[in-house]
Amino acid sequence: MQHSFLSTFLQYDWDRQKQNIYQFTAGDVLKALQMENRGLKEFQALISPAAVPFLAQMAGLSEQLTRQRFGNTVQMYVPLYLSNECQNICTYCGFSYNNPMHRRTLTGAEMLQEVNVIKQMGFDHVLLVTGEANKTVGLDYFKNALQILQPHFANISMEVQPMDEEDYKILKPLGLHAVLVYQETYHGSDYKKHHPKGKKSNFEYRLETPDRLGRAGIHKIGLGVLIGLEDWRTDSFFTALHLQYLQKTYWKSRYSISFPRLRPFSGGLAPKVEMTDKELVQLICAYRLCFPEVELSLSTREETNMRDNLFKLGITAMSAASKTNPGGYAVEKESLEQFEISDERSAEEIARMLRKSGYEPVWKDYERSFVD
């Protein structure tokens, strides 16, 4: 049996880790800030309540480190929703199987209509998103989609249902660059409560997806949790534990972290735990200080003012002009959204904001021939 993160995960007790995080002191935080090479213990200190009074210092160090590692650049990307069909019941998602809504899956011709609008906005990096419906949007559908879209984009990422290692090996040469797979929460019993039906209810299969991606040689792997389902500090520790394991095990791959906070949707779920804006800043800075090479992404879930200020403190990638319904750019005008967005500015408005702040929006970050 192949080794996976599951064996590491089982060595850590949720309640014990939560207790540890809340016991850190101001002295522990100061010590962490003074270190050059920080590990998981320092990460716990920096996400603890004891670190809140040091937020300004953390932000200054995080901004400095981000500029050193990534320069004054922000990668621009846009989500392309291909389908809202889903066989899972998830308590927090507009695409949930039990949510009465019109379902749509884009055809190849409709994908190209979407491409025309997206390319006019300037994007060369697209994130393909679907619900989890294996019979409708399974491997064959993804193969067809990549073959259609690959000639039009330098960078194609996917946020779809977890698949087997062999599936990823098939999709990689068709242009698949990165895969984002969020655990949603690392709290086992709460995970099952929020995913009562469908393939996604298999906690362990989802947990081991990044291992399958690493073994398949996927260039970039994205992690994250849905902030609001459980204690965000403890969930973030387990995300960091997962990230550290992956970096050591699949060192040829790059990694990204996203910070989706629970957003409203039709029939929605109220957050169990609220994360304040200051706490989001704290978490972003903690990741940058402890994982200086990781890419940090911020979506249009966040409000305009937050995005205009947060990107300087560690963010390296931002979405813009997002539509979270299949065909939302050109094909489908009816609202079929997965969740509500907050920042509704155009891609050009975001780009102007970045340039005004002394940063360069990057629409295309590499030539494919350089990494093949």
N, C-alpha and C positions, 0 to 999 in steps of 0.2 A: 504494500500500500504506500502511495506517495505521501511524503510529508506535506503538511499544510498548516496554515495559521491556526486551525482549530486546536491543535495540540498545545500551542502557546496560549491561546485564549482561555483554555480550560484551567490553566494554572493561576488565573487571576479571578478573585471573587469581587463581584460588583460592589457589595455593601462595604467590604473592607477598603477598596480603592476610593469609594466615595468618602468614607470616614477619614482616610489619609489626606485627601485633598483639602478638607475643611479644617484640618489641624495645623496647616502650615502657618508660620508666623511672619511678621515683617522682617525679622532677621533672615529667615530662609529666603525671602524674596530678594533682599539686598544681596545676599550671597550669590543667588542665581544670576542677577543682573551683572555682577562683577566678573563672572566666568566668561571665557571665550568659547569653550566647547561645552554646550549644554545638552543634557540627556533627558530621559523621561521624568526623573525626579525634579529637575529644574522646570520642566514643562508643567508638572503638577503644581509647583509653587507659583508659577506665573499665571495659571488660570484660577488659582484659589482666591477666596474673598480677601485674603491678606494682601493681595497684589493691587487691589483697587486704588489705594492711595498713591501708587507708583505709576499710574497710567501714563502720565506725561513723560516720564523717563523711558518707559517701555516704548512709547510711540516714537520718541526721538531716535532711539537706538534702532527700532524697526525700520524707520524711513531711511536712515543712513545705510543699513545693511542691504535693504532692497535696492537702493541706487548702486551700491558697490557691485552687487551680483547681477542685476538685470538692466542697469542703466535707466534712463528716463523714457522708458517705453511701456506701453500697455497693449497686449494682444487683443484685437477685436474679433468677436465671433457672434454668430447668430444661430438660434435654434430653428430647425426645420422639422415641424411635427408632421409625420407621415401618416399616423393612425391614432385614433383614440379608442380602438377596440381593446378590451381587456377581459381576461378570464379570472382575474383576482378580485377579491373583496378587500379593500384597504380603507380604513376608517377616515383617512385624511385626504383622499385623492378624488378629484372630480371625474376621473376615468373609471372609478370603481365599478365592478360588474353590476352591483345592485343599484347604481345611480341611474334613474330613468332619463336617458338623453339620446339624442340622435348620434349614431355611430358612423364614422367615415374613415375609409382607408384610401389614400391617394393612388391613382394609377400612374404609370410611367409618364403619360402625357401631362397629367396634372403636376407631377414633380417638376417637369420642365417649365411649366407656367410659373411655379414658385421660384425656380432658379432665375428666370428672367428678371423678376422684381428684386430678388436678393442681390444679384450681381450689379444691378443698377445702383443699389445702395453702397456698393464698394466692397462687400464682403468676399473674402477668399477662404474663410475658415467657417465651416458649417457643422453644427451638432445635430445629428439625426435623432429624433425622439419618437417613440411609439409607446402604446400601452403594451401589456404582456399578454398576447394572444397567439400562441404558438401555431395554431392551424391557419390563422389569417396572415400574421406577420412573423413568420418563422424564417429559417435559414434561406429558403428559396426566395422569399420576398426581399430579404436583405441583399442577397447576391445580385438580384436584378436592380435594386435601388443603387447599389454601389457602381455597377456597370454603367448606369445612366448618369449618375452624378459625378463620378470620378473625373471625367474630362473637364469639368467646369470649376473644380475647386482644388487648391493646393493642399488643403488640410481637411480631412473628414473624420469627425468623431461620432461616437454612438452612445446613446443612453437608452438602452432597450432591455429586454428581458435577459437575465443571465443565461449563458449557453455553455455547451461542452467545449473542452479544449480543442477538439478536432474542428468544431464549427469556426472558432476564431482563426485557426490555421488556414481554413478555406477563405475566410473573408480578408485576411491581411493582405495577400497579393492583389486583391481587387481595389485596394486604396484605403483600407481601414487603418487609420493612424492612432486613434486613441479610443478607449472605452471608459465611460464613467459608470460606476456601479455603487450606489449608496446603500449602506446597510440599514439605513433609516434609524435604527437604534440597536445598540449592542446589549440591551437588557433583554435577556431571553424570554422571560414570561410576558413582559409588555409587548415584545415583538409579536408573539403569538396572538395577543389580544387585538393588536391592530391589523393582523393579517390572518383572519380566521378561515379563509377559503382561497384555493388556487395554488399554483406552483410556488408562488412567493411565500406561502406559509412555511416552507421548508427553510428554517433559519440556517442550518448548517450548509446547505447547498449554496445559498446566497453568500454566506461568510467565506466560502472557499473559492468564489468566483475570481477574485484577484490572483489567486494561485494559478488558476487555469489560464488566465490572461498572461501571467508572467511566463509560464511554460510554453505558451504559444508564441512568445516573442513580440507581443504587442508593444509598440513604441512608448505609449504613455497610458498610465492607469490612473483614473480619478476616484477618490474616496470622499466620504462625507456622511453625515447623519442629518436627519430632518430635525432641526432644532425646535424643541417644543414638545416632543413626544415624551421625553424623560429628562432627568437632571442633565443639563447641557455640559457641565464640567466633567462629570463621570463619562458621559458618552464621548466627549472630546478626548479624554485620556485613552479610551479604548481605540479610538480612531488613530491617535498618535502611536499607540502600541502596534497597531496593524501596519501603519506606515513604516515604522522602524523595521519591523520584520521583513516587509516587502523590499525595502531599500537594501537590506543586507542579503536577501535571498535572490532577488532578481535585479541585480545591480545595473544591468544594461538598460532597463526601462527607466523612464522619467515618471514623475508623480505629480498629481495636483490634488488640491483640497478645495472643496466648495462649502459654502455656509448658508444653505437654504433654511430660512426661518419659516415656520408654518404659516401659510397664507390662506385667506378665505377661499372657499369654493362652494358650489351649489350643494346644500345639505351638509355643510362642513363641520369640522371638529375644532373645538376650542383648545388652544395649547394647554397642556398639563403644567408646563413650566414656562414662564415668560422670560425671555432674554432681553435685557435693556440694550439700548444703543451703545452705552459705555461698555457693557459686557461683550458685545460683538467686537468692538475695538480691541478689548483686552485679549480675546481669543485669537484674532488675526495677528496681533503683535506677538503673542506667545508662540504661534506656529513659525513666524518668521525668525524669531530669536533662537528657536531650538532646531528648526529644520531650514537652514538658510537657502538650500537649493530647491526646495519644493515650490511649485507654482500654485498661487492662490487666486481663486476665481470668485467674482462677485456678479450675481445676475440682476435682472431688472425686478426681482422680488423686492429689492430695497428701494427706499425712496430717493428722490433726486438729490437732496442735500447730503444724505448719507453717502451716496456713491461719489459725489463730487469731492468729498473729503477723505473717505476711506482708502481710495486707490493709492494715495501717497504713502500710506503706512504699511504697505506690504502686498497689495493686490497687483498681480501681473497680467490678469485677463479679465475682460468685461464683455458681457453681452450688450446688445443695443437693439432698439426697434423690435423687440421680441413679440411674436404672436405664439400663444400656447394652445392654439387649436389647429387641427389638420387643414392645410390649405389656407391659412389665415392671411397670407400675403397677397394672394391673387385669386384663389379658387373659391373658397368658402367664406361667405360673409356672415353666416349665422354663427352665433357664439357657441362654441363647443370647447370651452377652455378647460385646461387642467387645473389652473389656479389663476387668481387675479395678479396682474403685474402692478408695480408702483411707479416705475420710471418709464413714462411713455414717450420720451423724446426720440427724435429721429437719430439715425446713425451719424449724420453730419453734425447734429447738435452736440452729440457726445464727443465727436472728434474735435470740434471747435473748443469745447470745454477743456479737453486734455491739452490741446496746443496752447491755449491761453495760460494754462498752469505750467507750461514749460516742458510738457511731455509729448512724445510722438506716438500717435495711434498706429499700430502695426497691423496691416490687413493681411500680409503674407509674410510669414516668419522664416521660410526656408524654401529652397527648391527641392522637389521630390527626389531628384537624381542624386542629391547629396547624402540622402539617408537610405536609399535602396541598397 
